[in-house]
């Protein structure tokens, strides 16, 4: 039987990193509802507001912070592709 000191099985993992950021969205006609409410006021179009926030979040100065990080087995296991490194605790 081979020595278990240096025998390993490779598992492909998937890491998910969730980040959050705060973005101030200017109140402009682009995010306002097109039709007035019964009282004549114009509210915020939530979908347009979210789209604008996401667009603004791509700016290089937006401060993203890691909220959580998880690693799980990848749903598709396959041989290690050429050029990819495998972490092996026995050969650091």
N, C-alpha and C positions, 0 to 999 in steps of 0.2 A: 504494500500500500504506500502511495507517495506521502511524503512529509506534508503535514498541514501547515507547517511554518511558512511556506512560500507558495501555496496553492491558492488561487483566487478565482472567483467567478465575477465577470464584468456585468454590471447592471447599468442600463441607460436611464438617466434621470432627467426630469424636466423641472426647471426652477422658475418660479413665478415671483416677480417682484412687483409689489403694489406701492405706488407713490402717490402723494397728494400735494396739491399746491393751491394757493389762494390767488384768484385773479379778479381784479376790479373791472367790471364791464361798464363802459360809458352808456348812459341813457341817451340813445339817439333814435331817430325814426326807424332805423333798421331793426330794432328789437321791440318796437311798439306794435300793438294789435292794429290792424288796418281799419277795423270797424269800431265805432265808439260803443261804450256800454249804454244801457238805457238812460243813465243820468248824464250822458254826453262826455264822460271822461274816457280816456284811452289808457288801457292797461298794458302790462308787459306781455308780449308773446313769449311764453316760457320756452318753446322749442327754439325760437330765434335767439333768445338770450343764451341758452345752453350752447348753441352752435357758435355764437360769437365768443363765449368764454373758452371753448375748446380751441378756436382759431387763435385767440390771444395767448393761450397756454403754450403755443409753439415758440414764443419769443425766447431768445437766448438768455434773457435775464430773469425769467421766471424761476423761482426757487422751489424745486421739487425735493421732497423729503421722503425717505423710505418709511412706509407705514407698516408693511409686513413683508416677509420673505418666506416662501415655502418651497420644499423640494419633494417631489413625488416620483414614483416610477413612471417612466415615459410609456404611453399606451402602445407604442410600436417599438419592440425590441429588435435590434438588428446588429450585424457585425460592426465593429468599429471601422469607420471610413478611413481611407488612406489620409495621412496628414493630421489626424486627430490624436491627441495625447490622452492616455488613460492614467488617472491618478492611481498609484500603487504604493501603499504604505510601506511595503518592503523595499522599494526602490525610489526613495524620495530624492 
